[in-house]
Amino acid sequence: MAVIKGTRKILKSDIPGAPGWFDPIISTLNSFFDTVIGALRGRLTFRDNFYCQVKEFTFTHGVELEVLYDGIEDYKGILIVKSPEEESSDYAIANWKARRVKPNTLGVTIEFKGAGTTEGKVKFIILG
């Protein structure tokens, strides 16, 4: 990952002839840049930056699992971020499906390439 370099402050002298009302804008921009650069240098995580919940469950091929999502007002989608850590390609995720089955509950189905009774732990993110 690239190192995030700081930016120099925006000075009033950088914008000759700027009206007086522009001073608060410069101050706000400088403050924003400081905050964003500090957060990114401080190892800002995906979870900190998105309205989401990270979940991890063991799934059996083709069997729907009910997953509760609390603290998120509305389900917008799922991102699969980690498949089972097995050497065999049978554990590769071939398909997945998510549907709302109850308020704050999703029915999530994972289909593995190996089919049958293939079973494995899958980590995913529910986006709100």
MARMARMI-67770 format. One line per 5 residues: their letters; for each residue y, x, z of N, C-alpha, C, CB. Coordinates in steps of 0.1 Angstrom, whole numbers, plus 2048, in hexadecimal, padded with zeros to 3 digits. Atoms other than C-alpha are relative to their C-alpha. Last residue first. Glycine has a CB too. Example, Ala and Ser with C-alpha at 12.3 -4.5 7.8 and 13.67 -1.06 7.14 Angstrom:
BEGIN
sa = 7F5 7F7 800 7F5 889 847 80B 7F8 808 805 804 7F2 | 7F4 809 800 7D3 87B 84E 80C 809 800 800 7F6 80C
***
This chain:
BEGIN
gliif = 7F9 80C 7FD 7F1 6F6 833 80C 7FE 7F8 803 800 80F | 7F1 800 802 7D9 710 826 806 7F2 803 803 804 7F2 | 7FB 80E 803 7B6 712 834 80F 801 7FF 7FB 7F5 80A | 7F3 804 7FA 7AA 736 832 804 7F2 7FB 80C 80B 7FB | 7F7 806 809 786 741 82D 80D 7FC 807 7FA 7F3 7F9
kvkge = 7F2 801 7FA 76C 757 83C 809 7FA 7F5 805 80E 805 | 7F4 800 80A 748 751 831 80D 7FE 808 7FE 7F5 7F5 | 7F3 802 7FA 728 759 845 80B 802 7F6 802 80A 80C | 7F7 7F4 7FD 708 756 833 80D 7FC 805 802 808 7F3 | 7F7 802 7F5 6EA 740 82A 808 80C 803 7F8 7FB 80D
ttgag = 7F8 7F4 7FE 6D4 73E 80B 80B 7FC 80B 807 805 7F3 | 7FB 800 7F2 6BD 720 80F 808 80C 804 7F4 7FF 80A | 80A 802 7F6 6B8 71A 7EA 806 7FF 80E 7F6 80B 800 | 804 80E 7FE 6D5 728 7D6 7F6 7FE 80B 7FA 7FA 7F3 | 80E 800 7FD 6D7 74E 7D1 7FA 7F2 802 7FD 808 80C
kfeit = 807 7FC 80D 6F9 74C 7C0 7F1 7FF 802 804 80E 7FB | 802 7F2 803 707 73B 7DF 7F8 802 7F3 7F8 806 80C | 80D 7FE 808 715 718 7E0 7FF 80F 7FD 801 7F8 7F3 | 801 7F3 807 72F 712 7FC 7F2 800 7F9 801 80C 80A | 80D 7FC 805 738 6EF 807 801 80D 7F9 7FA 7F4 7F7
vgltn = 801 7F4 808 755 6E6 81D 7F2 804 7FC 807 80C 807 | 80E 7FE 803 75B 6C3 82B 800 80C 7F6 7F9 7F4 7F9 | 804 7FD 80E 77E 6C5 839 7F1 800 800 806 80D 7FB | 80E 7FB 801 78A 6B5 85A 7FD 801 7F1 7F6 7F7 807 | 802 7F2 7FB 7AE 6B0 865 7F2 806 7FF 805 800 80E
pkvrr = 7F3 7F9 7FD 7AC 68B 85E 7FD 80D 806 809 7F7 808 | 7F9 808 7F6 789 684 851 80D 807 802 7F7 801 80E | 809 80A 7FB 774 68F 834 805 7F7 80B 7F3 807 804 | 7FC 806 7F4 78E 6A3 820 7F6 7F5 804 80F 7FA 800 | 7FA 80D 801 77D 6B7 805 803 7FB 80E 7F6 7F6 7F9
akwna = 7FB 805 7F4 774 6DB 7FF 806 7F2 7FE 80B 80A 806 | 7F8 80D 801 75E 6E9 7E4 805 7FC 80E 7F6 7F5 7FB | 7FC 806 7F3 74F 70B 7DD 808 7F3 7FE 808 80A 809 | 7F7 80C 800 73D 71B 7C1 804 7FD 80E 7FA 7F4 7F8 | 7FF 805 80E 729 73B 7B8 80A 7F5 7FF 7F2 7FB 7FC
iayds = 7FC 80E 800 72F 74E 7D9 802 7FB 7F1 80D 7FD 808 | 7F3 802 807 71C 76E 7D8 803 7F1 800 800 806 7F2 | 7F6 804 7F6 700 76F 7F2 80E 7FE 7FA 800 809 80C | 803 80E 7FD 6E4 771 7D8 80B 7FA 809 7F3 7FF 806 | 7F7 808 807 6F5 791 7CC 7FE 7F1 802 801 803 7F1
seeep = 805 808 80B 6E1 7A3 7E6 80B 7F7 7FA 7F5 7F7 805 | 801 7F8 80C 6F3 7BD 7FB 7FC 7F8 7F4 7F6 80B 802 | 80E 7FD 803 6FE 7A5 816 800 808 7F3 7F8 7F3 7FF | 802 7F1 802 720 7A3 826 7F2 803 7FF 807 807 80C | 80A 7F9 7F7 724 77D 822 7FF 80F 7FC 7F3 7F9 7FF
skvil = 80D 806 801 744 773 80F 7F6 808 809 7FB 801 7F1 | 80B 7F7 7FD 767 77A 81A 7F3 7F9 7FF 802 806 80E | 7FC 7F2 7FF 789 76C 810 7F5 80A 803 80A 801 80B | 80B 7F9 7FB 783 749 803 803 80F 800 7F3 7FE 7F7 | 802 7F3 807 7A5 739 7FF 7F3 806 807 80C 809 802
igkyd = 809 7F6 7F9 7A6 714 807 800 80C 7F8 7F2 7FA 803 | 80A 7F9 807 7C0 6F9 7FE 7F8 80A 808 806 807 7F4 | 7FB 7FD 80E 7DE 6E4 807 7F5 807 7F8 80C 808 801 | 809 7F6 807 7D1 6D3 827 805 801 7F2 7F1 7FB 800 | 806 805 80C 7ED 6C1 83A 7F8 80B 7F9 80B 7FA 7F7
eigdy = 7FD 80E 803 7FB 6C3 85D 7F9 7FA 7F4 80F 7FD 7FE | 7FA 800 80E 7EB 6E3 867 801 7F1 7FD 7F6 807 7F6 | 7F4 7F8 800 7E6 6E8 88D 806 801 7F2 7FE 80D 805 | 7F6 805 7F7 7C2 6DE 88C 80C 808 7FF 7FB 7FF 80E | 7F4 7F8 801 7AA 6E4 86F 80A 7F9 809 805 802 7F1
lvele = 7F4 805 7FB 787 6D7 876 80B 80A 7FE 7FE 7FD 80F | 7F7 7F6 7FA 76B 6E2 85F 80D 7F9 805 803 80C 7F6 | 7F3 806 7FC 74E 6CB 856 808 80B 808 7FE 7F3 808 | 7FD 7FD 7F2 733 6DF 844 80D 7FA 803 800 80F 803 | 7F3 802 7FC 724 6D3 823 802 802 80F 806 7F2 7FC
vghtf = 7FF 809 7F4 703 6E2 81A 80E 7FF 805 7F6 805 80B | 7FF 80E 803 700 6F1 7F7 801 7F5 80B 7F5 7FC 7F8 | 7FD 804 80E 6F5 713 801 7FF 7F1 7FF 7F5 807 7F7 | 80D 801 808 6F5 716 827 803 7FB 7F2 7F5 7F8 808 | 803 80A 809 716 721 837 7F2 801 7FA 80A 7FF 7F5
tfekv = 80D 7FD 808 71D 736 855 7FD 7F3 7F8 7F4 804 80A | 80C 808 7FC 741 731 860 7F5 805 7F8 802 7F1 7FD | 80C 7F9 804 762 744 860 7F4 7F8 805 800 80F 805 | 80C 805 7FA 785 734 862 7F4 808 7FB 7FE 7F1 7FC | 80B 7F8 805 7A8 741 85D 7F4 7FB 807 803 80F 803
qcyfn = 80A 7FD 7F6 7C3 726 862 7F5 808 7F9 7FB 7F3 807 | 80E 801 803 7E2 723 84D 7F8 802 80C 7FD 80B 7F6 | 804 80C 7F8 808 721 84B 7F1 7FE 7FD 809 7F4 7FD | 804 80C 807 80D 744 83C 7FD 7F5 80B 7F5 802 7F7 | 7F7 803 80A 81F 764 848 7FD 7F2 7F9 800 80B 7F6
drftl = 7F2 802 7FB 80F 76A 869 80A 7FB 7F6 805 80E 805 | 800 80B 7F7 7EC 763 85B 80E 7FE 806 7F6 802 80B | 800 80D 808 7F2 77A 83E 801 7F4 809 7F2 800 7F8 | 80D 805 805 7FB 796 856 801 7F3 7F8 7F7 7FD 80C | 800 80E 800 81C 7A9 85A 7F3 7FB 7FA 80C 7FA 7F8
rgrla = 80E 805 804 813 7CD 85F 800 7F1 802 7F5 807 809 | 808 802 7F3 833 7D8 872 7F3 7F9 7FD 808 7F7 809 | 804 7F3 7FB 842 7E7 852 7F7 7FE 80C 80D 809 804 | 809 7FA 80A 843 7C5 842 7FB 80D 805 806 801 7F2 | 80D 807 7FF 853 7B5 861 7F5 806 7F7 802 7F1 7FC
givtd = 806 7FD 7F3 86E 7D0 864 7F2 7F9 800 809 7FB 80B | 805 7F3 801 876 7CD 83E 7F9 804 80D 80C 80A 7FE | 80B 7FF 809 879 7A8 841 7FA 80E 7FF 805 7FB 7F2 | 80B 808 7FB 88F 7A8 860 7F4 801 7F7 804 7F1 802 | 805 7F9 7F5 8A6 7C4 854 7F4 7F9 806 80B 801 80B
ffsnl = 807 7F4 805 8AA 7B3 832 7FA 808 80C 80A 809 7F9 | 80C 804 806 8B3 792 843 7F8 80C 7FB 803 7F6 7F4 | 809 804 7F5 8CD 7A2 85A 7F2 7FC 7FA 806 7F4 808 | 805 7F4 7FA 8DD 7B3 83C 7F7 7FD 80C 80D 808 806 | 809 7F8 809 8DE 793 829 7FB 80C 807 807 803 7F3
tsiip = 80D 807 800 8ED 77F 846 7F6 807 7F7 802 7F2 7FB | 806 7FF 7F3 909 799 84C 7F2 7FA 800 808 7FB 80B | 805 7F2 7FF 911 79A 827 7F9 802 80D 80C 80A 7FF | 80B 7FF 80A 913 774 826 7FA 80E 800 804 7FC 7F2 | 80C 805 7FA 929 774 845 7F4 800 7F8 803 7F2 805
dfwgp = 804 7F7 7F5 942 78C 834 7F3 7FA 807 80B 801 80A | 80C 7F9 804 944 777 814 7FA 809 80B 803 808 7F3 | 80C 809 7FD 95D 75E 823 7F3 807 7FD 801 7F3 7F9 | 803 7FF 7F2 977 77A 822 7F4 7F8 804 80C 7FC 809 | 7F8 808 7F7 977 77B 7FC 7FB 801 80E 800 7F1 7FC
agpid = 808 80B 7FA 967 798 7EA 809 7F8 809 7F3 804 806 | 7F9 80C 803 981 7AE 7D8 7F8 7F3 805 802 7FF 7F1 | 7F1 800 800 96B 7CC 7D8 806 7F3 7FC 806 80C 7F8 | 7FC 80B 808 946 7C5 7DE 810 7FF 801 7F9 7F3 805 | 808 801 80C 936 7E5 7EA 804 7F5 7F7 7F1 7FE 804
sklik = 7FB 7F7 80A 953 7EA 802 7F8 800 7F3 802 80E 806 | 7F5 808 807 947 7CB 815 806 809 7F5 80B 7FC 80A | 7F2 7FE 7FA 928 7DF 81C 80A 7F8 7F9 804 80F 801 | 7F5 804 809 904 7D6 814 80D 800 808 7FD 7F1 7FA | 7F9 80C 7FD 8ED 7EA 82B 80A 7FD 7F4 808 801 80D
rtgki = 7F3 7FD 7F9 8D7 804 81C 807 7F2 802 809 80A 7F8 | 7F5 802 809 8B4 7F8 814 80D 804 808 801 7F2 7FA | 7F4 808 7FB 896 804 827 80A 7FF 7F5 806 806 80C | 7F4 7F8 7FC 877 811 816 80B 7F6 804 805 808 7F4 | 7F4 808 803 857 7FD 816 80C 808 805 7FF 7F2 807
vam = 7F8 801 7F4 83A 815 814 80D 7F9 7FC 803 80F 805 | 7F3 7F9 801 823 80C 7F8 808 7FF 80D 808 7FC 7F4 | 7F4 808 800 800 800 800 80C 809 800 800 7F6 80C
***
